[in-house]
Amino acid sequence: MEIEKFKERKRVKLGKNYLVGGMFFIIIGVIIFSFSYILWNSIVSSLPSAIEHNSIVGSLVWTFMSGFFFLGIFYFFWGLYKLRKIIKKISNKVRIYYGASSLIICLPFIFYGYITSILCGPTSCLWHPSVLQIVTISLGVVLLISSLICLIYELLKIKGDPLESYFMEQMKEISIEPITEALYKVRIEKLGEDLEQINYICGNCGEKNNFESLNDELGLLKCINCGSKNHLEK
């Protein structure tokens, strides 16, 4: 049971690490993407004759940045997959769905706002955003920040007593899974009003008061006489 609990605890920890790592890579990608446009603009404005070299540098920066986005999205959704069970038990599903969808939706808004802002002339290309493009980028940033707030808030809930309660519930489910043979119900024979005058009878062989406990919380008993598993309702 302790081994199963350790595995479950490790899975939750990995899921949280993947989720946080994914958000980190996406944020770094957005920062690099934004900074590369501003840097491109300043270089091209000062050295218009070097547009060919600037284009190569810009392409390399965007290729490098795209790696952060792909890694971020992969780790983010892999983390959500790892935490899917505990999210159903502890987290607010609306916030999780909003955070996950907004984190992905914000990227096209940011990309569109930046890419369509490039104006090319005879000798160089400059980043010159319009009001609409600035609004589009701003909307993407707002979606990104709000999604991060929702996701981080829900991640902070996966700890302490709620987390331990989740582990206990998972262990209960795991403890029942290996039982593939017939599960009998203990028959109770009352001999009087006194609780001490009660016989617990095996549902399979009829043996009285001859059990060993398998799981006190679930009321699982094993008949010593025939070896069958019995369930005692509390």
PyMOL commands that set and color helices and strands:
alter all, ss='L'
color gray80, all
select helices_A, chain A and resi 2-46+48-82+84-89+93-115+131-156+160-176
alter helices_A, ss='H'
color red, helices_A
select strands_A, chain A and resi 118-120+125-127+183-185+187-190+198-201+211-215+220-223+229-231
alter strands_A, ss='S'
color yellow, strands_A
deselect
rebuild
show_as cartoon
